[in-house]
Amino acid sequence: MFSVMHLDVAGLLAELSETDPSAWEEVEGPDSGCGIDYWYQHPEEGEAHINVDQILLTITTRRGRSYRGNYQDDEWLSRYMVEE
């Protein structure tokens, strides 16, 4: 049997913005045409865009917080990879 990994986006956004993860809500947003896009909204932080393209993860928020890294090699990011 194998396991599936997923990214705890709300937890990651909460740490980047020093907010409560439960306040981040996934919303619809445009498709960048490159990789997989996720859009989240926070009542105070505003909108965040997460793009996963192969092994590269990019996060940008309306308030200027950002992150870019390889999720296979980044120890900080690996904490947000959750096994199902």
C-alpha positions as CSV (number, residue, x, y, z in Angstrom):
1,M,0.0,0.0,0.0
2,F,1.2,3.6,-0.7
3,S,0.4,6.9,0.9
4,V,-0.6,10.2,-0.7
5,M,1.0,13.4,0.4
6,H,-0.7,16.8,0.3
7,L,0.4,20.3,1.2
8,D,-1.1,22.0,4.3
9,V,-1.6,25.3,2.5
10,A,-3.5,27.0,5.2
11,G,-0.8,26.1,7.8
12,L,1.9,27.4,5.5
13,L,0.1,30.6,4.8
14,A,-0.6,31.0,8.5
15,E,3.1,30.7,9.4
16,L,4.1,33.1,6.7
17,S,1.6,35.7,7.8
18,E,1.5,35.0,11.5
19,T,-2.2,34.3,11.4
20,D,-4.7,31.5,12.4
21,P,-4.8,28.7,9.7
22,S,-8.6,28.4,10.1
23,A,-9.0,32.0,8.8
24,W,-7.6,31.1,5.4
25,E,-10.3,30.0,2.9
26,E,-9.7,28.5,-0.5
27,V,-11.4,30.6,-3.2
28,E,-11.6,30.5,-7.0
29,G,-8.9,32.3,-9.0
30,P,-7.5,32.5,-12.5
31,D,-5.3,29.8,-14.0
32,S,-1.7,30.8,-14.6
33,G,-1.4,28.2,-17.3
34,C,1.7,26.9,-15.6
35,G,1.5,24.1,-13.0
36,I,-1.3,24.0,-10.5
37,D,-2.8,27.1,-8.9
38,Y,-4.5,27.6,-5.6
39,W,-6.0,30.8,-4.4
40,Y,-6.8,31.6,-0.7
41,Q,-8.4,34.5,1.0
42,H,-7.9,35.9,4.5
43,P,-10.1,38.6,6.1
44,E,-7.1,40.8,7.0
45,E,-4.2,39.5,4.9
46,G,-6.2,39.5,1.6
47,E,-5.6,37.1,-1.2
48,A,-2.7,34.6,-1.6
49,H,-1.7,32.7,-4.8
50,I,0.1,29.4,-4.5
51,N,1.6,27.8,-7.6
52,V,3.1,24.3,-7.8
53,D,5.0,23.7,-10.9
54,Q,6.8,20.3,-10.9
55,I,8.9,20.5,-7.7
56,L,8.9,24.3,-7.4
57,L,6.4,26.0,-5.0
58,T,5.8,29.8,-5.2
59,I,3.6,31.7,-2.8
60,T,2.7,35.4,-3.1
61,T,0.3,37.4,-1.0
62,R,-1.3,40.8,-1.5
63,R,0.7,42.1,1.6
64,G,4.0,41.2,0.0
65,R,4.8,38.0,1.9
66,S,6.3,35.5,-0.4
67,Y,8.1,32.1,-0.6
68,R,9.8,30.2,-3.4
69,G,11.4,26.9,-3.0
70,N,11.8,23.3,-4.0
71,Y,9.4,21.3,-1.9
72,Q,11.5,18.1,-2.1
73,D,14.6,19.7,-0.6
74,D,13.3,22.5,1.7
75,E,13.2,21.4,5.3
76,W,10.9,24.2,6.4
77,L,8.4,23.4,3.6
78,S,8.6,19.6,4.3
79,R,6.8,20.3,7.6
80,Y,3.7,21.1,5.6
81,M,3.7,18.0,3.6
82,V,1.0,15.8,5.2
83,E,0.5,12.1,4.6
84,E,-3.0,10.9,4.1
